[in-house]
Amino acid sequence: MATPDNKTADTNEKIFIGKGEQTAWLTLALANRHGLVTGATGTGKTVSLQVMAEGFARAGVPVFAADIKGDLSGISEVGEAKDFILKRAGEMGLNFQPDQFSTVFWDVFGEQGHPVRATVTEMGPLLLSRMLDLNDVQEGVLNVAFRVADENGLTLIDMKDLRALLDAIVPNTSKKGPDAEEDLLAPIRKAAQGFGNVSKATVGTIQRQLLVLENQGGAKFFGEPALSLKDFMKTDSDGRGMVNILVADKLMQSPRLYATFLLWMLSELFEELPEAGDLPKPKLVFFFDEAHLLFTDAPKALMDKIEQVVRLIRSKGVGVYFVTQNPIDVPDKVLAQLGNRVQHALRAFTPRDQKAVAAAAQTFRPNPKLDTARVIMELGKGEALVSFLEGGGTPTMVERVMIRPPTGRIGPITPEERKALMNKSPVKGKYDTAVDAESAYEMLLKRVAGTAAPADGSDGGGGGGGILGQVGAIVGTIFGTNNKRGRLSTGQVIARDVTRSVTNKVIGGVVADLGKSVGGSLGSSVGRALVRGALGGLLRR
């Protein structure tokens, strides 16, 4: 009987992951039930991630993965038939054939990949507050700023827009005399105070946190052209899924920025993709490396949203795979959603380590032939305890297996190889040059100069004329700027909401009532922007 090669070992329905007494197969139809790859440093997590990514790509499933150390970049180059690889392949009955996969590199800083940008509006106040490490009161003021921007047609694209908006809502404490200059931003300040107590000190704190983020390079993330997630969900000319790699070695120096950025991407996928039901294979698989950073010090409101997104994004055809050192890094509610498990070795040197080993063992379906807790500490490099979903979605009994060798290169690529790949990238030129369109910063400058319509939209013709004047100004803004995005800008959202008058009044009333409690210890976190999406993005069409 002929020995199968590494390309044909996979089938149209399953991915061959490894082999022990039993063969470990990951069923494509159940791959969107999410998964977990854990193990101590140096035990083979990155190789397991690469093996899974290769299998998905062969099956025509696009992949997104963060590359913390640069090792995953080797998937883009032809693998090398080294002795240990040939030996492992032979033990599994594979005829090793080197392979490579179509890869696109992304980089928030635009240095080792295509720039990844989002607008401040798309990020939303909840995730931005997480990124800036704001407390409840500060987050409340940020929510007020976003609401004022929505109601005044101020599009928030980059950092200077947000800074200008924050300056505009600060109370004017200067004395008013007969010769005092008119405050042209008074309507905006009044609108902000209508939602709660916006103090100069709180706004100053937010501005300082923005400076910290800018010093970390985070300002490069905000701007246009903003990322279209459809560019992640493509196949190459051979029908294989594209492998999208986020270069994250520098980004990891700012752990909160890294975690919030990936969480934003996950929430955008959740909001943008339509319901898909049960598919024969996922539309996209998302690998979240160093996943513990997502949950560290996360407030309860954010944790609830994360759990909601992980639970519901499955129906959008997206599989999420968390990669971390230990299962206890992941909260129980999220862990319960991760049905496909790969556990590499753990070491138990301290009482906490021992507790972690016991907890890891308890997450598997027991196998009478294995002492799971003991085996976890005995696993060699490249070995893992594996349990994947089967049949009706029930996990298989845990098995000890050797992970199959990757077919792409193991280890990082050279700068020259990366440059060559970027030069032939399918998105070359699309994101590489930043565009500074007219937005809140420029619009506020015009108002101060007296060349823009008043913030309240009044035109001296009564209430009805004022509303029509405001809508006219918004429409002018919409069609006067180069908005190439396939989603609603802030101004478009307001124009849409005006047409939905009843809904707008109801939501506006509720949020206004919630906003009045901003000054209290709980105020800012109660409403969480009811007119926004799951994690702070705007409501879509």
Solvent accessible surface area in square Angstrom, and as a share of the most:
residue,aa,sasa,rsa
1,M,241,1.08
2,A,93,0.72
3,T,75,0.44
4,P,64,0.40
5,D,27,0.14
6,N,1,0.00
7,K,75,0.32
8,T,90,0.52
9,A,12,0.09
10,D,19,0.10
11,T,70,0.41
12,N,146,0.75
13,E,123,0.55
14,K,78,0.33
15,I,1,0.00
16,F,9,0.04
17,I,0,0.00
18,G,0,0.00
19,K,83,0.35
20,G,33,0.32
21,E,142,0.63
22,Q,106,0.47
23,T,52,0.30
24,A,10,0.08
25,W,81,0.28
26,L,0,0.00
27,T,27,0.15
28,L,1,0.01
29,A,47,0.37
30,L,17,0.08
31,A,0,0.00
32,N,8,0.04
33,R,66,0.24
34,H,3,0.01
35,G,0,0.00
36,L,4,0.02
37,V,0,0.00
38,T,1,0.01
39,G,0,0.00
40,A,20,0.15
41,T,110,0.64
42,G,55,0.53
43,T,7,0.04
44,G,11,0.11
45,K,31,0.13
46,T,37,0.22
47,V,35,0.20
48,S,1,0.00
49,L,4,0.02
50,Q,3,0.01
51,V,4,0.02
52,M,1,0.01
53,A,0,0.00
54,E,4,0.02
55,G,1,0.01
56,F,0,0.00
57,A,0,0.00
58,R,40,0.15
59,A,24,0.18
60,G,12,0.12
61,V,0,0.00
62,P,9,0.06
63,V,0,0.00
64,F,1,0.00
65,A,0,0.00
66,A,1,0.01
67,D,9,0.05
68,I,25,0.13
69,K,139,0.59
70,G,17,0.17
71,D,42,0.22
72,L,3,0.02
73,S,0,0.00
74,G,0,0.00
75,I,0,0.00
76,S,1,0.01
77,E,30,0.14
78,V,73,0.42
79,G,6,0.05
80,E,88,0.40
81,A,53,0.41
82,K,98,0.41
83,D,121,0.63
84,F,113,0.47
85,I,6,0.03
86,L,82,0.41
87,K,139,0.59
88,R,43,0.16
89,A,1,0.01
90,G,50,0.48
91,E,116,0.52
92,M,14,0.06
93,G,30,0.29
94,L,11,0.05
95,N,77,0.39
96,F,20,0.08
97,Q,68,0.30
98,P,54,0.34
99,D,15,0.08
100,Q,81,0.36
101,F,7,0.03
102,S,39,0.25
103,T,9,0.05
104,V,5,0.03
105,F,3,0.01
106,W,1,0.00
107,D,4,0.02
108,V,3,0.02
109,F,15,0.06
110,G,34,0.33
111,E,100,0.45
112,Q,59,0.26
113,G,1,0.01
114,H,2,0.01
115,P,18,0.12
116,V,0,0.00
117,R,19,0.07
118,A,0,0.00
119,T,11,0.06
120,V,1,0.00
121,T,7,0.04
122,E,9,0.04
123,M,0,0.00
124,G,0,0.00
125,P,2,0.01
126,L,12,0.06
127,L,1,0.00
128,L,1,0.00
129,S,4,0.03
130,R,18,0.06
131,M,10,0.04
132,L,4,0.02
133,D,86,0.45
134,L,22,0.11
135,N,82,0.42
136,D,52,0.27
137,V,50,0.29
138,Q,28,0.13
139,E,9,0.04
140,G,0,0.00
141,V,1,0.00
142,L,0,0.00
143,N,25,0.13
144,V,4,0.03
145,A,0,0.00
146,F,3,0.01
147,R,38,0.14
148,V,0,0.00
149,A,1,0.01
150,D,11,0.06
151,E,61,0.27
152,N,14,0.07
153,G,4,0.03
154,L,0,0.00
155,T,24,0.14
156,L,2,0.01
157,I,10,0.05
158,D,23,0.12
159,M,11,0.05
160,K,61,0.26
161,D,0,0.00
162,L,0,0.00
163,R,61,0.22
164,A,19,0.15
165,L,0,0.00
166,L,0,0.00
167,D,84,0.43
168,A,2,0.01
169,I,0,0.00
170,V,22,0.13
171,P,38,0.24
172,N,64,0.33
173,T,110,0.64
174,S,69,0.45
175,K,194,0.82
176,K,169,0.72
177,G,40,0.38
178,P,142,0.89
179,D,136,0.71
180,A,54,0.42
181,E,167,0.75
182,E,142,0.64
183,D,35,0.18
184,L,66,0.33
185,L,19,0.09
186,A,44,0.34
187,P,43,0.27
188,I,0,0.00
189,R,43,0.16
190,K,160,0.68
191,A,33,0.25
192,A,0,0.00
193,Q,68,0.30
194,G,47,0.45
195,F,19,0.08
196,G,11,0.11
197,N,103,0.53
198,V,1,0.00
199,S,35,0.23
200,K,133,0.56
201,A,77,0.60
202,T,19,0.11
203,V,3,0.02
204,G,22,0.22
205,T,34,0.20
206,I,0,0.00
207,Q,25,0.11
208,R,146,0.53
209,Q,52,0.23
210,L,0,0.00
211,L,92,0.46
212,V,71,0.41
213,L,5,0.02
214,E,50,0.22
215,N,114,0.59
216,Q,83,0.37
217,G,17,0.16
218,G,0,0.00
219,A,36,0.28
220,K,109,0.46
221,F,1,0.00
222,F,9,0.04
223,G,9,0.08
224,E,19,0.08
225,P,35,0.22
226,A,4,0.03
227,L,1,0.01
228,S,29,0.19
229,L,5,0.02
230,K,153,0.65
231,D,12,0.06
232,F,1,0.00
233,M,46,0.21
234,K,81,0.34
235,T,71,0.41
236,D,30,0.16
237,S,120,0.78
238,D,117,0.61
239,G,42,0.40
240,R,48,0.18
241,G,1,0.01
242,M,14,0.06
243,V,1,0.00
244,N,0,0.00
245,I,0,0.00
246,L,0,0.00
247,V,11,0.06
248,A,0,0.00
249,D,65,0.33
250,K,81,0.34
251,L,1,0.00
252,M,41,0.18
253,Q,145,0.64
254,S,10,0.07
255,P,60,0.37
256,R,73,0.27
257,L,3,0.01
258,Y,0,0.00
259,A,1,0.01
260,T,1,0.01
261,F,1,0.00
262,L,0,0.00
263,L,1,0.01
264,W,4,0.01
265,M,0,0.00
266,L,0,0.00
267,S,2,0.01
268,E,1,0.00
269,L,1,0.00
270,F,27,0.11
271,E,33,0.15
272,E,60,0.27
273,L,26,0.13
274,P,88,0.55
275,E,122,0.55
276,A,29,0.23
277,G,38,0.36
278,D,117,0.61
279,L,49,0.25
280,P,105,0.66
281,K,82,0.35
282,P,7,0.04
283,K,62,0.26
284,L,0,0.00
285,V,0,0.00
286,F,0,0.00
287,F,0,0.00
288,F,0,0.00
289,D,21,0.11
290,E,46,0.20
291,A,0,0.00
292,H,58,0.26
293,L,27,0.13
294,L,2,0.01
295,F,19,0.08
296,T,70,0.40
297,D,117,0.60
298,A,17,0.13
299,P,64,0.40
300,K,153,0.65
301,A,28,0.22
302,L,1,0.00
303,M,37,0.17
304,D,60,0.31
305,K,60,0.25
306,I,0,0.00
307,E,30,0.14
308,Q,58,0.26
309,V,0,0.00
310,V,0,0.00
311,R,103,0.38
312,L,69,0.34
313,I,0,0.00
314,R,80,0.29
315,S,29,0.19
316,K,19,0.08
317,G,0,0.00
318,V,0,0.00
319,G,0,0.00
320,V,0,0.00
321,Y,0,0.00
322,F,0,0.00
323,V,3,0.02
324,T,3,0.02
325,Q,84,0.37
326,N,18,0.09
327,P,3,0.02
328,I,60,0.31
329,D,36,0.19
330,V,3,0.02
331,P,39,0.25
332,D,114,0.59
333,K,135,0.57
334,V,0,0.00
335,L,19,0.09
336,A,82,0.64
337,Q,55,0.24
338,L,1,0.01
339,G,19,0.19
340,N,2,0.01
341,R,29,0.11
342,V,2,0.01
343,Q,3,0.01
344,H,1,0.00
345,A,0,0.00
346,L,9,0.04
347,R,98,0.36
348,A,27,0.21
349,F,168,0.70
350,T,63,0.37
351,P,111,0.70
352,R,149,0.54
353,D,38,0.20
354,Q,107,0.48
355,K,143,0.61
356,A,2,0.02
357,V,6,0.03
358,A,42,0.33
359,A,27,0.21
360,A,0,0.00
361,A,16,0.13
362,Q,146,0.65
363,T,41,0.24
364,F,14,0.06
365,R,108,0.39
366,P,103,0.65
367,N,8,0.04
368,P,124,0.78
369,K,161,0.68
370,L,44,0.22
371,D,74,0.39
372,T,16,0.09
373,A,35,0.27
374,R,117,0.43
375,V,3,0.02
376,I,0,0.00
377,M,82,0.37
378,E,85,0.38
379,L,3,0.01
380,G,32,0.30
381,K,153,0.65
382,G,6,0.06
383,E,33,0.15
384,A,0,0.00
385,L,0,0.00
386,V,5,0.03
387,S,2,0.01
388,F,5,0.02
389,L,13,0.06
390,E,78,0.35
391,G,75,0.72
392,G,79,0.76
393,G,19,0.18
394,T,78,0.45
395,P,55,0.34
396,T,39,0.23
397,M,74,0.33
398,V,0,0.00
399,E,35,0.16
400,R,76,0.28
401,V,3,0.02
402,M,57,0.26
403,I,1,0.00
404,R,5,0.02
405,P,5,0.03
406,P,2,0.01
407,T,0,0.00
408,G,1,0.01
409,R,49,0.18
410,I,68,0.35
411,G,15,0.14
412,P,79,0.49
413,I,14,0.07
414,T,61,0.36
415,P,104,0.65
416,E,123,0.55
417,E,45,0.20
418,R,28,0.10
419,K,137,0.58
420,A,55,0.43
421,L,23,0.12
422,M,43,0.19
423,N,80,0.41
424,K,152,0.65
425,S,12,0.08
426,P,85,0.53
427,V,6,0.03
428,K,120,0.51
429,G,54,0.52
430,K,102,0.43
431,Y,2,0.01
432,D,67,0.35
433,T,102,0.59
434,A,69,0.54
435,V,76,0.44
436,D,97,0.50
437,A,15,0.12
438,E,57,0.26
439,S,1,0.00
440,A,0,0.00
441,Y,80,0.30
442,E,43,0.19
443,M,23,0.10
444,L,9,0.04
445,L,96,0.48
446,K,91,0.39
447,R,29,0.10
448,V,80,0.46
449,A,75,0.58
450,G,51,0.49
451,T,102,0.59
452,A,40,0.31
453,A,51,0.39
454,P,74,0.47
455,A,9,0.07
456,D,84,0.44
457,G,4,0.04
458,S,55,0.36
459,D,92,0.48
460,G,81,0.78
461,G,58,0.55
462,G,52,0.50
463,G,61,0.59
464,G,51,0.49
465,G,23,0.22
466,G,7,0.07
467,I,103,0.52
468,L,133,0.66
469,G,32,0.30
470,Q,47,0.21
471,V,36,0.21
472,G,43,0.41
473,A,47,0.36
474,I,6,0.03
475,V,58,0.33
476,G,46,0.44
477,T,29,0.17
478,I,26,0.13
479,F,164,0.68
480,G,61,0.58
481,T,33,0.19
482,N,114,0.58
483,N,56,0.29
484,K,190,0.80
485,R,41,0.15
486,G,75,0.72
487,R,26,0.09
488,L,17,0.09
489,S,21,0.14
490,T,1,0.01
491,G,2,0.02
492,Q,40,0.18
493,V,5,0.03
494,I,18,0.09
495,A,21,0.17
496,R,31,0.11
497,D,27,0.14
498,V,54,0.31
499,T,111,0.65
500,R,118,0.43
501,S,55,0.36
502,V,113,0.65
503,T,70,0.41
504,N,60,0.31
505,K,154,0.65
506,V,92,0.53
507,I,45,0.23
508,G,14,0.14
509,G,36,0.35
510,V,66,0.38
511,V,23,0.13
512,A,27,0.21
513,D,93,0.48
514,L,47,0.23
515,G,11,0.10
516,K,135,0.57
517,S,49,0.32
518,V,5,0.03
519,G,49,0.47
520,G,37,0.36
521,S,87,0.56
522,L,128,0.64
523,G,6,0.05
524,S,6,0.04
525,S,28,0.18
526,V,89,0.51
527,G,14,0.13
528,R,35,0.13
529,A,20,0.16
530,L,84,0.42
531,V,24,0.14
532,R,17,0.06
533,G,22,0.21
534,A,16,0.12
535,L,0,0.00
536,G,5,0.05
537,G,2,0.02
538,L,2,0.01
539,L,68,0.34
540,R,48,0.18
541,R,184,0.67
